[in-house]
Amino acid sequence: MVYAIVRAGGRQEKVSVGTIVTMNRIAATSGTIELPALLLVDGDKVTTDSKALAKVKVVAEVLDQTRGPKIIIQKYKNKTGYKKRQGHRQDLTRVQVTEIK
């Protein structure tokens, strides 16, 4: 079992070949991208050395650009008449890991 911990869109994700990851929007609209590896596990062998991890490539293919669910933000202060309502939808990118080498 080979898997890696990668930095994906400001978070760390555990990925293996075939894993689909949803992360914050990146500039690539199609094609392949390379994700930086933070840890690599190959059976019983665990690699955490930064020099060894610089040689590791985690390649992912961009599937599509999507948007997350709508989040409603409400602020209210009692007895002052202050009410504020705001919405937000996060821009997301879905990628599928194609190889770890």
N, C-alpha and C positions, 0 to 999 in steps of 0.2 A: 504494500500500500504506500504510494507516494503522494504526499500532500505538502502544501506550503502555506505559510502565513504571509500574506501580501498586504501592502498599503494600497487601499482602493478608495479614492474619494474622501480622504481625511479619516478613514477608519481602517481597522485591521480585519481582514477576512480570511477564513480558512478555506482554501480551494484545492481541488484536485481536478484532473482532466475531465471535462464534461460539465463542470459546475457552472451554473448561471448565477452571476452576481449583479445585484442592483446597487449602483453607487451614484454619488453626486455627479452632475452633468460635466462631461469632458468635451473638449473641442472637436474630437474626431467624430464624424458622422457615419463613416463606414470604414471597413478595412480591419487591420489588426493593430493592437497596441501592446506594449510591454509593461507589465506591472512589477514594481520593485519588491523583491523577496526579503522578508525579515527573518524567516526561519524555514528550514527545509527538513522534512522527515522522509527518509527512504528506508522503510522497514525498521531495523533497529538503529540505524545511523541517523543522528540528529546533527544538523549543521547550523551553527549560530555565528560562526566567525565571519566578520564583514568582508574580509578578503576573498573567502571562498564563496560567499553569497553574491559578490560582484560578478562572478562567472555564471551564476544561475539565471536562466531566462524563463519567465512565466509569460507566455504569449496568450493573448485573449482576442477574440473576434467581437467587434461591436455589433450587437443585434439590432437595437433600436434606441431612439430617444423618447422617453416618456415623461409623464408628470405624475407626482404622487397624489395621495388623497388630499382633499381640501381640509385645512385646519382652520377653525374659527377661533379668533382671539377676542375676548371680551374684557373690557375694563369698566369698573363701576365704582363710584364713590357715593356712599350714602349721604343723603341730606344736602348735597351740593348741586345736583342736577347734572353731574358729569357721567356721561355714558359714551363709550367708544367701542365700535365693533369693526373688526378687520379680518380679512381672510388671507390665506397663504397656500400656495401649491408649490412644492419643491420640484425643480427640474432634475430629472434622473436619466441615467444611461444604463442599459442592460448589456452586459458582456458575458460571453461564454468562453471559459478557459479551454484552449485547444491543445496546448502542450506545456510540459514542465521539463526543461533540460538543463 
